[in-house]
């Protein structure tokens, strides 16, 4: 019996259980009372609409399920930012689905709603995925209009993206299945096709109350912008349907007639499961984020047949690079080695730390994958770059810059999984959110911050102590311990994967056993978008 393995397994399975419990709560949206109100109108709920729309027994990869989690408490919360997004299959075609959740503040747009919608559009644009919008929204949440209305990454960017996608031939289909008000009315009408559900769907720039206050006209919303008005009088919408199901059936039919997408040419063969048991990931991954482990044990449970062609195995050992397959797709993997290693010169190197030799190796490998047109997968468990006079004299900044350059300029699709630590510049070099991974997901064990909790807390404590002493306050050992605990607790709460997912620093949190599926669906999406930009790293430090 391996006590350590069993202990890790118990802890990680508990974390996955907590993840699934949190997701169940989030899937309730605005709660049963609000859901019942939607049902009384004969409407399906947002997640029911998606379930009806996608192919039976097919996968749906949700993006941003935890968006706004723990935020907007003063406004009563905003589960999933009031919109459900994800990659699904409709009539056999992979597409991005965006569905407003009218149970959450009538589907109104909060600041994080805009950020999430823009992320969904970004994924669609990068991968040339058709987009299906299931519209049911009251528009901008007026009390927070200053945080969502005028800036570049605010509400209006959605419509700009509608126009750009249309010009690039990316199919967009909208279904107006509830309210569609004010500026939000442009979203469905800027799509290639717009359909509307009779009696429940409505679209107008100004509702009846605003019309009366603005010009004194008295008119009901159905006459103003209902299905009959827009399908038979204004010509604004293209199809009129009696209910949600008929509307969704129409979308399925249209999707079934789409021409085949272009092919980027990423290599895929028949998939095989890893020889090593995937379930053992729970026992391999330590509960303590500072504890070393063998990253190859993880890789061998992710790649097909547990077969991995390691690149420069004996050099730059704190980063593992190599070629393998995930669900049949050829991939180049860049992963942080978490055990202590010893270089040929006899230097001991800490696990999870990027040294000059490992940065040099990773840079070369990333460039090789671009040369071979092989998608990149980054497995993050990184505490940062090595510090100290020896590293500085050896040119760690130069070598780190080379790796960051290679990551930033890569033209092959990149996918990032945050397994454990993701600290400081290590986050950047290992393709964090700022470096445009096509998808970035985290395990429940992830921690994302500028530095580790203990180091950060001690640094923040020194700053606070200096401030208090400047005011003449005496810091007793008891007061110091109290301050340290307060700082540590606050900092640790900001490093959790849930904190990151709420702010869309990652696209979601997944059970480790879903990792292969996420990467495979991501490459399948990317394969619909041929590479058009030439790989060029520009001026690079050597």
C-alpha positions in Angstrom: 0.0 0.0 0.0 1.3 3.5 -1.0 0.1 5.8 1.8 1.2 8.9 0.1 -0.6 7.9 -3.1 -3.8 7.1 -1.2 -3.6 10.4 0.6 -3.1 12.4 -2.6 -6.0 10.5 -4.2 -8.4 11.3 -1.3 -7.5 15.0 -1.4 -7.7 15.4 -5.2 -11.0 13.4 -5.4 -12.4 15.7 -2.7 -11.4 18.7 -4.8 -13.1 17.3 -7.9 -16.2 16.6 -5.8 -16.2 20.2 -4.6 -15.8 21.4 -8.2 -18.8 19.4 -9.4 -20.8 20.6 -6.4 -20.0 24.2 -7.2 -20.9 23.6 -10.9 -24.3 22.2 -9.9 -25.1 25.3 -8.0 -24.0 27.6 -10.8 -26.1 25.6 -13.3 -29.2 26.7 -11.3 -28.6 30.2 -12.7 -30.9 32.7 -11.0 -32.6 30.0 -9.0 -35.8 27.9 -9.1 -38.2 30.8 -8.7 -36.8 32.7 -11.7 -36.6 29.5 -13.7 -40.3 28.9 -13.0 -41.2 32.3 -14.4 -39.4 31.5 -17.6 -41.3 28.2 -17.8 -44.6 29.9 -17.4 -43.9 31.8 -20.6 -43.4 28.5 -22.4 -39.6 29.1 -22.7 -36.8 26.6 -22.3 -34.0 27.7 -19.9 -30.6 28.6 -21.4 -28.9 25.2 -20.6 -32.0 23.4 -21.8 -31.8 25.2 -25.1 -28.2 24.2 -25.5 -28.9 20.6 -24.6 -31.7 20.5 -27.1 -29.6 22.1 -29.8 -26.4 20.0 -29.6 -26.1 16.5 -31.1 -27.2 13.7 -28.8 -24.5 12.2 -26.7 -21.9 14.7 -28.0 -19.5 16.7 -25.9 -20.0 20.3 -24.8 -17.0 22.2 -23.6 -18.2 25.1 -21.5 -16.2 28.3 -21.4 -16.4 30.5 -18.4 -18.8 28.6 -16.2 -17.3 30.3 -13.1 -17.3 33.8 -14.6 -18.2 36.4 -12.0 -18.3 33.7 -9.2 -18.2 35.6 -5.9 -18.5 38.9 -7.6 -21.3 41.5 -7.6 -22.5 40.5 -4.1 -24.1 43.9 -3.6 -26.2 43.3 -6.7 -27.3 39.8 -5.6 -24.6 37.9 -7.6 -24.4 37.0 -11.3 -23.9 33.3 -11.8 -21.9 32.5 -15.0 -22.2 36.2 -15.7 -25.7 35.6 -16.9 -24.7 33.8 -20.1 -23.7 30.2 -21.0 -21.0 29.8 -23.6 -19.2 26.8 -25.0 -18.0 24.7 -27.9 -20.5 22.1 -29.0 -21.6 20.0 -32.0 -24.7 21.0 -34.0 -25.6 18.7 -36.9 -22.1 17.3 -36.7 -20.4 20.7 -37.0 -18.3 22.2 -34.2 -19.5 25.7 -33.2 -19.5 28.3 -30.5 -22.8 28.6 -28.7 -23.7 31.7 -26.7 -27.0 31.6 -24.7 -28.3 34.4 -22.4 -29.6 33.2 -19.1 -32.8 35.1 -18.5 -33.1 33.7 -14.9 -30.1 35.9 -13.9 -31.2 39.6 -13.8 -33.3 39.0 -16.9 -30.1 38.2 -18.8 -28.8 41.8 -18.3 -25.2 42.5 -19.1 -22.7 43.1 -16.3 -19.1 44.0 -16.9 -18.0 40.4 -16.7 -20.8 39.4 -19.1 -19.2 41.6 -21.8 -15.8 40.1 -21.1 -17.2 36.6 -21.3 -19.1 37.2 -24.6 -15.9 38.8 -26.1 -13.9 35.7 -25.0 -16.4 33.5 -26.8 -16.2 35.6 -29.9 -12.4 35.6 -29.7 -12.4 31.7 -29.6 -14.7 31.7 -32.6 -12.6 34.1 -34.6 -9.3 32.4 -33.9 -10.7 29.0 -34.9 -13.2 30.2 -37.5 -16.0 28.5 -35.7 -19.7 29.2 -36.6 -21.4 31.1 -33.8 -25.0 30.5 -32.6 -26.4 33.2 -30.4 -29.5 32.3 -28.3 -30.6 35.8 -27.4 -32.7 36.5 -24.3 -31.4 39.7 -22.6 -32.7 42.9 -21.1 -29.5 44.7 -22.2 -27.0 46.6 -20.2 -27.3 46.5 -16.4 -27.9 50.2 -16.0 -26.6 50.7 -12.5 -23.1 49.7 -13.8 -23.4 51.2 -17.3 -20.1 53.2 -16.8 -18.2 49.9 -16.5 -19.7 48.3 -19.6 -20.7 50.9 -22.2 -18.0 53.0 -23.9 -14.6 51.4 -23.7 -12.8 49.2 -26.3 -13.4 45.9 -24.5 -17.0 46.8 -23.5 -20.4 46.0 -24.8 -20.1 47.7 -28.2 -17.1 45.5 -29.1 -19.5 42.6 -29.6 -21.1 44.3 -32.6 -17.7 45.3 -34.1 -16.8 41.6 -33.8 -20.1 40.6 -35.5 -19.1 42.8 -38.5 -15.5 41.5 -38.6 -16.6 37.8 -38.5 -19.2 38.4 -41.2 -16.5 40.0 -43.4 -14.3 37.0 -42.8 -16.9 34.4 -43.7 -17.5 33.1 -40.2 -21.1 32.0 -40.0 -23.3 33.6 -37.3 -26.9 32.6 -36.6 -29.1 34.3 -34.0 -32.3 33.2 -32.4 -34.3 35.9 -30.6 -36.0 33.8 -27.8 -36.8 36.5 -25.4 -36.1 40.2 -24.9 -33.5 41.9 -27.1 -33.3 45.5 -26.2 -31.5 48.7 -27.2 -27.8 48.3 -28.4 -28.2 44.6 -27.9 -30.7 44.5 -30.8 -27.7 44.9 -33.1 -26.2 41.5 -32.2 -28.8 39.3 -33.8 -29.5 41.6 -36.7 -25.7 41.8 -37.5 -25.6 38.1 -37.7 -26.0 36.4 -41.1 -29.5 35.1 -40.2 -31.9 36.0 -37.4 -34.9 34.0 -36.3 -37.5 34.9 -33.7 -39.9 33.0 -31.5 -43.5 34.2 -31.7 -45.0 35.8 -28.6 -41.9 35.4 -26.4 -39.2 37.0 -28.7 -39.0 40.7 -29.2 -36.4 43.1 -30.5 -36.4 46.9 -30.5 -34.1 49.8 -29.9 -36.4 51.2 -27.2 -39.2 49.5 -25.3 -42.7 50.8 -24.9 -42.0 52.7 -21.7 -39.1 54.5 -23.2 -41.0 55.2 -26.4 -43.8 56.9 -24.4 -41.4 59.0 -22.3 -39.3 59.9 -25.4 -42.0 60.7 -28.0 -45.3 60.3 -26.2 -46.4 57.3 -28.4 -48.4 54.6 -26.6 -47.6 51.1 -28.1 -47.3 47.6 -26.6 -44.0 45.7 -27.0 -45.5 43.0 -29.2 -46.7 45.6 -31.8 -43.5 47.5 -31.4 -41.0 44.7 -32.0 -42.6 41.2 -31.8 -42.3 38.3 -34.3 -45.1 39.4 -36.6 -43.9 42.9 -36.8 -40.3 42.0 -37.7 -41.1 39.0 -40.0 -44.0 40.5 -41.9 -43.7 44.3 -41.6 -40.1 45.5 -41.0 -38.3 42.5 -42.5 -35.7 42.7 -39.7 -35.9 39.0 -38.9 -35.8 36.1 -41.3 -37.7 33.2 -39.7 -40.7 33.1 -37.4 -41.2 30.1 -35.1 -44.0 29.1 -32.8 -41.8 28.0 -29.9 -38.2 27.4 -28.7 -38.0 23.8 -30.0 -39.1 24.8 -33.5 -36.6 27.6 -33.5 -33.8 25.3 -32.5 -34.8 22.7 -35.0 -34.5 25.3 -37.7 -30.9 26.2 -36.6 -30.0 22.5 -36.7 -31.3 22.3 -40.2 -29.4 25.3 -41.4 -26.2 24.0 -39.7 -26.6 20.7 -41.5 -26.2 22.4 -44.9 -23.0 24.4 -44.2 -20.1 23.8 -46.5 -17.1 22.0 -45.1 -14.5 24.2 -43.2 -11.0 24.6 -44.5 -8.4 22.3 -43.0 -5.3 23.6 -41.2 -3.6 20.2 -41.7 -2.7 19.3 -38.1 -1.9 15.6 -38.0 -4.3 13.1 -36.5 -4.4 9.3 -36.5 -6.7 6.9 -34.7 -6.7 7.6 -31.0 -5.7 5.2 -28.3 -5.9 5.5 -24.5 -2.8 5.9 -22.4 -1.3 2.6 -21.3 -0.9 4.1 -17.8 -4.2 4.5 -16.0 -5.5 8.1 -16.2 -7.3 7.7 -12.8 -3.9 7.5 -11.2 -3.4 11.2 -11.8 -5.3 11.7 -8.5 -2.8 9.8 -6.5 0.3 11.1 -8.4 -0.4 14.8 -7.9 0.6 15.9 -4.4 -1.7 17.8 -2.2 1.1 20.0 -1.1 2.0 22.5 -3.8 5.6 22.6 -2.6 6.1 18.9 -2.8 8.2 17.5 -5.7 6.9 14.8 -8.1 7.8 13.4 -11.5 6.0 15.3 -14.3 6.6 12.3 -16.7 4.1 10.4 -14.5 1.5 12.9 -15.5 2.5 13.1 -19.2 2.4 9.3 -19.5 -1.3 9.4 -18.4 -2.2 12.1 -20.9 -0.6 10.9 -24.2 -1.8 8.2 -26.4 -0.3 4.8 -25.6 1.8 6.6 -23.0 4.3 7.1 -25.8 6.4 10.3 -25.7 9.4 11.3 -27.8 11.4 13.5 -25.4 13.5 16.3 -26.8 17.0 17.0 -25.3 16.3 14.7 -22.4 19.5 15.3 -20.6 19.7 19.0 -21.0 17.7 21.8 -19.3 15.9 19.1 -17.3 13.6 21.5 -15.3 11.4 21.7 -18.4 10.3 18.6 -20.2 9.8 19.0 -24.0 8.7 16.3 -26.4 6.3 15.0 -29.0 3.3 12.8 -28.4 -0.3 12.4 -29.4 -3.5 13.3 -27.5 -6.7 11.6 -28.8 -4.8 11.0 -32.0 -3.6 14.6 -32.5 0.1 15.2 -32.8 1.2 17.6 -30.1 4.4 19.2 -28.8 4.4 19.3 -25.0 6.2 21.8 -22.8 5.9 20.9 -19.1 7.6 21.9 -15.9 9.5 19.1 -14.2 8.7 19.2 -10.5 11.3 17.0 -9.0 14.8 18.2 -8.1 17.2 17.4 -11.0 21.0 17.4 -11.3 22.7 18.8 -14.4 25.7 17.1 -16.1 27.9 19.8 -14.4 26.6 18.6 -11.0 24.3 21.6 -10.4 21.2 20.8 -8.4 18.1 22.5 -9.9 14.8 22.9 -8.1 11.6 21.5 -9.6 9.2 24.0 -11.1 11.9 26.6 -11.6 13.0 27.7 -15.1 16.8 27.9 -15.5 18.8 29.3 -18.4 19.4 25.9 -19.9 15.7 24.9 -19.7 14.5 28.2 -21.1 17.0 27.7 -24.0 15.8 24.2 -24.7 12.1 25.2 -24.5 12.7 28.1 -26.9 14.3 25.8 -29.5 11.6 23.2 -29.1 8.8 25.7 -29.6 10.4 27.0 -32.7 10.7 23.4 -34.0 7.0 22.8 -33.5 6.2 25.9 -35.5 8.5 24.6 -38.2 6.7 21.3 -38.2 3.2 22.7 -37.8 2.5 20.8 -34.6 0.2 22.4 -32.0 1.7 23.1 -28.6 0.4 22.0 -25.2 1.8 23.7 -22.0 1.5 21.9 -18.7 2.1 24.6 -16.1 3.4 23.9 -12.6 5.9 26.7 -12.4 7.2 28.9 -9.5 9.2 31.2 -11.8 12.7 31.8 -13.1 15.8 31.1 -11.1 17.1 34.2 -9.2 20.4 35.1 -7.6 23.8 36.3 -8.8 24.8 33.0 -10.4 21.6 33.1 -12.6 21.9 36.8 -13.3 25.5 36.5 -14.4 24.6 33.5 -16.6 22.0 35.6 -18.5 18.7 34.3 -17.1 16.9 37.4 -18.2 18.2 37.0 -21.8 17.3 33.3 -21.9 13.9 33.9 -20.3 13.2 36.7 -22.9 14.1 34.2 -25.7 11.5 31.8 -24.4 8.8 34.5 -24.0 9.6 35.7 -27.5 9.2 32.1 -29.0 5.9 31.7 -27.1 4.5 35.1 -28.1 5.4 34.7 -31.8 4.2 31.1 -32.2 1.7 30.7 -35.0 0.7 27.1 -34.3 -2.3 26.9 -31.8 -1.3 26.8 -28.2 -3.2 25.1 -25.3 -2.5 25.6 -21.6 -3.4 23.5 -18.7 -2.6 24.9 -15.2 -2.0 21.9 -13.1 -0.5 23.5 -10.0 1.6 26.6 -9.5 1.5 29.4 -12.0 3.7 32.2 -10.6 5.1 35.4 -11.9 7.1 35.4 -15.2 6.8 31.6 -15.2 3.1 32.1 -16.1 4.1 34.2 -19.1 6.8 31.9 -20.4 4.6 28.9 -20.0 1.8 30.5 -22.1 -0.4 32.1 -19.6 -3.6 34.0 -20.7 -1.6 37.0 -21.9 0.1 34.9 -24.5 -3.0 33.9 -26.4 -3.6 30.2 -25.8 -6.5 29.1 -27.9 -7.9 27.5 -24.6 -6.6 27.7 -21.0 -8.1 25.5 -18.3 -7.0 24.8 -14.7 -7.2 21.8 -12.5 -8.7 22.3 -9.0 -5.1 22.2 -7.6 -4.0 25.3 -9.6 -2.7 28.5 -7.9 -2.2 31.6 -10.0 -0.4 34.6 -8.6 2.7 36.9 -9.0 4.5 34.8 -6.4 3.9 32.1 -3.9 1.8 32.8 -0.8 4.4 32.6 1.9 6.9 34.9 0.0 4.2 37.4 -0.9 2.8 37.5 2.6 6.2 38.1 4.2 6.9 40.9 1.7 3.5 42.5 2.3 4.0 42.2 6.0 7.3 44.1 5.9 5.5 46.9 3.9 2.6 47.1 6.4 5.0 47.0 9.4 7.0 49.9 8.0 3.8 51.9 7.4 2.5 51.3 11.0 5.9 52.1 12.5 6.0 55.4 10.6 2.7 56.2 12.3 4.3 55.5 15.7 2.6 52.2 16.3 4.4 49.4 18.2 4.3 46.0 16.6 4.2 43.3 19.2 4.9 39.6 18.2 1.2 38.9 18.7 0.2 41.8 16.4 2.8 40.6 13.8 1.4 37.1 13.8 -2.2 38.5 13.5 -1.2 40.7 10.6 0.7 37.8 8.9 -2.4 35.5 9.1 -4.7 38.3 7.8 -2.4 39.0 4.8 -1.8 35.3 4.1 -5.5 34.4 4.2 -6.4 37.3 1.8 -3.5 36.5 -0.6 -4.3 32.8 -0.6 -8.0 33.4 -1.4 -6.8 35.4 -4.5 -4.6 32.6 -5.8 -7.3 29.9 -6.1 -8.4 28.6 -9.5 -12.0 29.8 -8.7 -10.7 33.4 -8.2 -8.9 33.1 -11.6 -11.9 31.5 -13.4 -14.3 34.2 -12.0 -12.2 36.8 -13.8 -11.6 34.7 -16.9 -7.9 34.4 -16.4 -8.6 30.8 -17.2 -11.5 29.5 -19.4 -12.6 27.1 -16.7 -11.7 24.5 -14.1 -11.8 20.8 -15.0 -11.5 17.4 -13.5 -7.9 16.2 -14.4 -9.6 13.3 -16.3 -11.1 15.8 -18.7 -7.7 17.1 -19.8 -7.4 15.0 -22.9 -11.0 15.9 -24.1 -10.3 19.7 -23.7 -7.1 19.5 -25.7 -8.6 17.3 -28.4 -11.7 19.5 -28.9 -9.4 22.5 -28.9 -7.2 21.2 -31.6 -10.2 20.0 -33.6 -11.5 23.6 -33.5 -8.1 25.1 -34.4 -7.9 22.7 -37.4 -10.7 24.7 -39.0 -8.4 27.8 -39.2 -5.5 27.5 -41.5 -2.3 29.2 -40.5 -1.8 32.3 -42.6 0.9 34.2 -40.7 4.6 33.3 -41.1 6.5 32.3 -38.0 9.1 35.0 -37.2 10.6 35.7 -33.8 12.2 39.0 -34.9 15.2 40.1 -32.9 15.9 37.4 -30.4 18.5 37.4 -27.6 21.0 34.6 -28.1 
